[in-house]
Amino acid sequence: MKTVKFFRKYHKWFSLAATFFILLFAVSGIILNHRKLLSGVDLNRKFLPPGYRYNNWNLAAVKGAVKTGGDSILVYGNIGVWLTDPAFRSFRNMNAGFPEGIDNRKINSLAWSPDAGLFAGTLFGLYRFHDRLWRPVKLPVDGARVVKVLFSGDSLLVLTRSSLFVSNRGTGFTDFREIRVPEGEDSDGKVGLFKTLWVIHSGEIYGLAGMLIVDAVGIVLIILCITGLIWFFVPYRLKSLKNELKRTRLKQFNRSSLKWHNVLGSWAILILLLNTATGVFLRPPLLIPISGERVAKLKYTELDNPNPWFDKFRDMLYDEDQRRFLMATNEGVYFSDDLFHSRLKVFPFQPPVSVMGINVFEKTGRGHYLAGSFSGIYDWEPETGNVIDCITKTKYIDTGGGGPPFGNVTVAGYISCNDSTHLVFDYAHGAFCLDGRNPLPPVPAQVIAASPVSLWNTALEIHTGRIFEPVLGPFYILVVPLVGLATLFILISGFFSWWLAKRRKKHPPEIA
């Protein structure tokens, strides 16, 4: 009996403290599972904390830029595509034709050639600019997230998170075929533990069916929170209620809500525990020890995919001097010097890249590449192994012990205006020049007005706990693990208080 009282007592008070956060995580999690469906829904940034408003081109407003001849420059990123001048003084909106919703005009890559025109890789596919409108270009896969669009000779290469496609000038860049990219020479047939926990937590491990199951888990959590609050507050209401009929009805309602609370909680306990436990490890600090771990692919799941590069590609470039393609993946940078006819080779010396993925990948000189992510930005020379921090001008030393997923500079974009002006876009603080100057004017009002925040991104900020940073400062990073651990205790204590009480009723103690 003492055990039941213990569980009930702490189940109640832990639940009361965590219910608000659990509700937020449950609702935001359901939204995150349906990005395409909700891509047309936006929110005005003024309804969010000041840190979510564009200031000095922060929040990945700009990922890169393309010069299209003369003084014309196209900047692209989370704000879409805008035409500007070398001084970044005037801006013209170039987003006509994209579907409604800021998510539909988030640009990962832009490619231009004088004769072929302009192509854009977005979250949901490939687009071509024609007759002053962006028009979708059909790829062999539907709705693929395009991470790179690249002209190479007479060919247009389109890289998605999982596949590489090519078209040529002879077909008018309309007919694409897939290039089968061989596996890497270091392939072990395994997958990252972080990725495994991610797809389990979201339900993607079993495709749409799995995501709908996780949606149901979110709904169950919401119902558990509501019925739990009813059970907590109704007794206080009964004390002040004088009408006997209303008291009786309220008691019946309270007992009914408790019944549903117990039934749903007991039947769904295992999947609730699994979903909560996997979520705890997807954010620092518990993310750090698992970020480099690899595990076997789970059989008969989405991870058990014959494509060795399934959901691994992040960027690519072609080095004309070395005559090789470089493929940036979530497991390192590889290269092919025989047009993908043999297994991709891995560079023995790698620049540091955040688990969040590479955001800048460019050739800067013969044998030199620029690699930028939330771990910083580095000048990388693969042949010698030299990796120089572009901010501190010091050599990076790989200690092999791993580290935080975020560096002092969280690089989201980069623009090389000329040989001497190199702009870096920090996600939190915005644009700065590597030589110390800041040549960019403030974000124009017209760009701000045309760039709301998507409902999906708002849900992401809530689900990761970043929405609490203005209140908690750097301690916001503890919200997810602490609430997750509290939720695990709530689920376990709730189940055992129900199960032990039920068991006691079935097997009452014998009276001597």
N, C-alpha and C positions, 0 to 999 in steps of 0.2 A: 504493500500500500504506500509505503514511503517513497518507493521508486516512482510510482504513478504520480504522486503529488509533486515530486521533484520535476519530472518531465512536464507536467501541466503548468507548473509555475513559470518555468523558464521558457517554455514554448510560448506562453502568453506574452511575456514581457519582451522577449527577443522579436516576436512577430510584430508587436506594436511599434517597436523602434525601426524595424526594417520594411514595414508594409509599403510605405511611400516609395522607397527605392525599388522594391520588387515590382510594384505596379508600373513604374517607369520603364524598367528593363523588359518587362513582359510585353507591354504595348509597343515599345520601340523595336523589340526583336521581331515581332510580327511584321512591322513595316519594312524592316531590313530584308526580309525574305521575298519582297515583291517590288524590287526596284523598277523594273520595266513597266509593270502595271501602274505604278504611282509616279512615273517619271514626269507627268504633266502637272503635278501639284507642287507649287512653290510657296514660300513664305517670305514676307518682307523682313529684311535683316534688322529693322528697327525693333522688332519684337524679341530679339535675342540680345544677350549681353554685348557690351561694346566690343569685346574681342572678336566678335563674328562679323564685324563691319570692315569693309575694305579700307585699309590705311597703308599708304606707301606700297601698294601692290602686293600685299600679303595674301595669305590663305590660298596659295597656288593660283592666284589670279592669272599669272603668266607662266607658262611652261617653256615657251620658246618663241622664236620669230623666224620669218622667211622673207628674204629680200626678193622683190618681184621686178626689179629694174628701176632705174632712176632713183628717186627719193622715196619710193613706195616700200613700206615695210608692213608685213602682216604679223601681228602678235596674236598668240593663241594660248588657250589654257582653260581655266574654269569660267572665264568670262566669255568664252566663245572665240570668234575671230573678229578682229578689228583692224582696219587700215589706218596707219599712222605715218608720221614722217620721222627722219633721223633724230629730231629733237623731242619727239613724243609730245608735241604740243596740240596737234589736232587729231581727232579720232572719228572714224566713220564706221557705223555698224555694218558688219558684213555677214550677219547671221540669218538673213532671209532664206526661207526654204526648210530650215530645220524644224522638226515637230515642236509643238509647244512644250515648255518646261526647260529649265536651265540644265537639267541632267542630259537632255537630248542635244545640247550644244557644248558639252564639255569635250574639249579637243585634246587628244593624246599626241597627235602627230599631224603635221602639215607638209605637203610636198608640192613643188611647183616647177614647171618647165615651160619655156616660151611657146612651144608648139603643142604640148599636151594639156596645159592649163593647170588647174589647182585641184588637189585631192585632200580630203581630211579624214583622219581616222578618229572615230568617236567611241563612246562607251557601248554603243549599240550597232556599229557597223561602219561601212565606208561610204563617203559622199564625194560628189564631184560638183564643182561650181560651173554652172552653165546658164547663160542668159540671165545673169545676176541673181540666180537662185541656186541653193544647194539641193542636189537631187541624189537620192540613194542609188548606190551601185550594188548590184546583186553579186554576192560571193557564194561559193559552193556550200557555205554554212550560213544559217540564218541567225541574225542577232548577235554575231560574234563581237567581242570587245577587241577593237583594232588598236594595237599599241604602237605600230610604226608603219608609215607609208614612205617608200623610198624609190627614187628613180635610179636605175643603174643601166647605162647604155640605152638601148631601145626598150628596156623592160621596166615595168612598174611592179615593185614587190610590196606585198601587203602582209604584215605579220599580225596575227591575233595572239591571244594568250596561249593557244595550243597548236596553231598551224601556220604555215607559210604558203602564200599564194602568189602567182605571177601572171601577168598579162603583158602583151607587147603592142607596139605601135600599129602593127599590121591589123590587129583586131579592133583598133580604136580604144584600147584599154577597157574593153567591156566584157571580154571573155576570159575568165580566170581559171587556172588549173592549179592543183595543189602540188607543191614540191615536198616529197617525203623526206623529212630531215632525219638522218640516221641518229641513233642514240649516241650519247657521249662515251668517250673511251673509258671513263671512270664509272660508268653506269653500274649500279649494284642492284637494280630492280626494286629498290626501296623508295619510300616517300618520307618527307619530313614529319616528325611528330606534331609540330605546330599545325601543318596542313591537315593531318588526320583529325586532330581535335577540333579544328575549325569546321570541317565538313560534318562531323558528328554533331557539333553544337547547333549548326544551322539547319541540319537535316539534309543538306545537299548530298550526303553520302549515298542516299537512295533517290536522288533526283527530285522531281516535283512531289512525288508521293511522300518522300522523307521530309521535305519542307512543310508540307501540309500537316504531317504528324507533329512537327515542332510547333507549328502554328497552334495546333490543338493543345499542346503543352502550355503555350503562353496563355491560352484562354482558360485552362484549368487553374493556372497560377492566379489569374485575375479573379476567378470565382472564389478560390480559396481565400484570397485577401479580403474580398467583400464579405463573404460569409463569416470570416473570422472577426471582422470589425463589427458585424451585426451581433455576434455572440458576446463580444466585449461590451458594447454600449447599450444593448437592450435592457440589461438589469438596472442600469441607472435611469432609464426612461420609465421602467415599471414602478420604481419608487415614487415618482411624481405623478403617475397616472391614477386617477380616482375611479374612472368609469370601468366597472367590472367586465362588461362585454368587450371593451377595447383591450383590457388587460389579458383576457382569455385569448383573443385573436392574436395579440402580439406574442404571447407565450407560444402559441401554436406555430406562428411564423418563425420564431426563434428556434424551436425544436426542429422544424423542417429545414432551416438553413444549416443547422448543425449536422443534421443527417446527411445533407449533400456535401458538406465540408468533409465529413469522415469518409463517405463513400468514394468521392473523387480522390481525396488524398491517399487513401489506402490502395485503391486500384492503380493509381498512376505513380506510386511512390518510386518505383525503380527508374522509370524514364525521367521523372523529375530530378532524381539524384544524379543521373547520368548527364542530363542537360546542364545542371548547375555546376557539377564538378568540371566538365570540359570548359565551361565559360570562364571559370576562375583562372585557368592557365593561359588565356588568350590575351591577357594584359599584364604589364609589369606590376610587381616584381617577379611573379611566378612564371612569367613568359621567358625570362632570361635563361633559367637552367634547361629549358626544353628546346630553345630556338635552334640549336645545332644538332639535335638528336634525330636519328633516322630509324624508321620501323618498317616492317614488311607491309605490303599493301593488303588491305582487308579484302578477302575474296568476295566476289559477287557484289561488289559495290562500285560506285562511280570511280573510286580510286584504282580499281583493278581494270585499268584502261590499256589497250595494246599500244597506244601512242606513248612513246617514252617521254614526250615533252608536254603531256596533257597539263594545261594550266600553269606552265612553267615559264614561257617566254615573256620578257618584259621590254626588250628593246633590241635593235640591231643596227649595224652600220657596215658599209663596204669601204675597205682600205685599198685605194687604187695603187699605192706604192707597194704594199705587200701582196696585193692581189688575193685578198681573203675577206670573207664575211665574218664579222664578229657578232655573236649571239649572246646577249645579256639575259640571264635567266634568274630565277629565284634561288638557284643553287650555284651561281658563279657565272663567269664569262667563258665562253667556248669560241672556237674558230674553225672555219672550213676553208682550206686552200685548194679544194678540187671540186667546187660547185656542188657540195653536198653529196658526193658520190661515196664517201667513206665516213666512218664514225667521226663525230666532232671531237676535236682535240681541246683539252682543257689547259688554260694557262696555269703554270705552277705557282706563279705569284699573282695574287688577287688584291684589288683595292677593297677597303672596308665598305660594305653596303648594308644598310639597315634591313631588318627583317620585313620592313614595310615595302621594300623594293627600290630599284634604281629609278631615278627621275631625270638624270642628265647623263647622256652618253654620246660623246662627240670626239672626233679626231681633231687634235690641235697642232700636230706636226708629225714629222716622220718618226714613227715608232712611239708616239705619245698620244694618250687618250685622256679625256676628262670624264671622271666618274663622280656623280653627285647623287646623294640620297639624304635621308634624315640622319645619317651618320656623319655628314660633312661633304666636302668636295675636294677631290684629289687629282693631281697630275700623275698619271700612271704610265710607266714604261715597262711593259711586260717582259721584254727581252733581258733587261738587267735586274728586274725585280724592284726598281726604285718606285716608291710611292711617296709623293710630296704633298703635304697638306697645303692647299692653296691659300688658306687663311693665315696660318701661323708660319708658313714657309719652312716647316720642319719636316724631317723624314718620318714617315709612319713606320712603327715597329709592331709587327704582329706578335702578340704575346701568346696567342693560341688559347687564351682563357675565355674568350667571348667578352661581351660587354653590353652596355645598355643599348636598346634599339634606337635611341635618340642621342645625337651629339649636341655640341654647343650651338651648331648651326644646322638647322633642319632644312636642307636644300630641296626646293620644290621645282625650280626652273633656272634657266640660264640663257643669256643672250650675248653673243659676241658682236658688238656694234661695228668694230673695226679692229685693227691690229693692237690697239692700245686700250680700248674700253671694253671691259668684260663685266657684265652685270649678273649678279647672283640674286636669286629670289628666295629668301628665307621664308618658310611657311608662316612663322609667327610674326616676324618683324618686317618682312617685306624686302624691297630692293636695296642693294648696296653694290658699290663698285669695288673690285678687287684692289684697285690702286688707292682706295680711301675716299674717292669722290662719290657724290650721289647725284648723277645727272638727270634723274627722272623727276618730272613735276608730279604733283599729287594726282590721284586717280580722278579723272573728270567726272562731273556729276552725271553726265549722260551714260557713262559706263556703269556707275553705281546703280542708277535707276533701272538699267536693263539687266542687272545681274543679281537677282534675288538668291535665296538659298533654297535648295530643294527640300521637300519633306523628308526624303530619304537621308540626306546629309544631316538634317536636324536630329533624326532618329539615331544616326550613327554617333553623333556627339553625346547624346544621352546614354546610349548603350555602352559606350566606352568610358563614361564618367567625365569626359572632358568638359561637359557643360557646367560642372561644379568648380572649375578652376578659378573663376573670378571670386568665389567665396572662400575656397579652401587653399588657393595658391598651389604650390607644388605637391601638397598632400592629396590633391584630387586623385592622384595615381593610385591611392589606396582604397578608393571607393569600391571599385569592382571586386578586388580580392576580399575585402572585409565584408561587404554585403553578401558575396558568394559564400564565404565560410559561415556567416550567420544564417543564410538560407539553408545550407546543409544541416546545421544544427536544428533549425526550426522543423525541417522535414523529418529528420530522424526522431527528434523528441515528440513531435506530433504523432508519428506513426506508432511509436512504442507506448505512449500514453493511451492511445486508442486500443492497441492490440492487447496490452496487459490488462486493461479494464474489461475488455471483451472476454479474455481468457478467464479472468476471475469470476465473471458471471456464469460461465459455462462450468467452471470447476471451483465452486466456493470451498473455502477451507472447512475441514471437518471440526465439529464442536465436540470437545472431549466430554 
